[in-house]
Amino acid sequence: MPSKPSTYLKLRAELIMNEMTMEELGRHLLLQPCAMTARMTARKAWSQDEMYAVMDVLDLSTDQLHIYFPRHGITVQT
């Protein structure tokens, strides 16, 4: 059985670089751990407000929103 592709790889890498866990990010966003997991696994879509808040927390430019939040959470290699 093929494995499901990992989602939000750039966002996950940015969390690691900032020494921040998903749970810590969730606290900034006022989201429960299960809600964060649902978003990070693309079972629930991020709201636009949440995406912008993540970019603010991680001090990232919103010009790169599409890089950290690709469609369905999966970065397509070209």
ChimeraX attribute file (.defattr): number of C-alpha atoms within 10 A of each C-alpha:
attribute: neighborCount
match mode: 1-to-1
recipient: residues
	/A:1	3
	/A:2	4
	/A:3	5
	/A:4	7
	/A:5	11
	/A:6	13
	/A:7	19
	/A:8	22
	/A:9	18
	/A:10	16
	/A:11	20
	/A:12	17
	/A:13	12
	/A:14	15
	/A:15	16
	/A:16	12
	/A:17	10
	/A:18	10
	/A:19	9
	/A:20	13
	/A:21	12
	/A:22	16
	/A:23	17
	/A:24	15
	/A:25	18
	/A:26	18
	/A:27	13
	/A:28	12
	/A:29	16
	/A:30	13
	/A:31	15
	/A:32	11
	/A:33	15
	/A:34	11
	/A:35	15
	/A:36	21
	/A:37	16
	/A:38	13
	/A:39	18
	/A:40	21
	/A:41	17
	/A:42	17
	/A:43	12
	/A:44	13
	/A:45	16
	/A:46	18
	/A:47	10
	/A:48	10
	/A:49	10
	/A:50	15
	/A:51	18
	/A:52	16
	/A:53	16
	/A:54	20
	/A:55	18
	/A:56	12
	/A:57	12
	/A:58	16
	/A:59	9
	/A:60	14
	/A:61	10
	/A:62	15
	/A:63	8
	/A:64	10
	/A:65	15
	/A:66	12
	/A:67	16
	/A:68	22
	/A:69	20
	/A:70	16
	/A:71	14
	/A:72	15
	/A:73	24
	/A:74	18
	/A:75	18
	/A:76	7
	/A:77	4
	/A:78	3
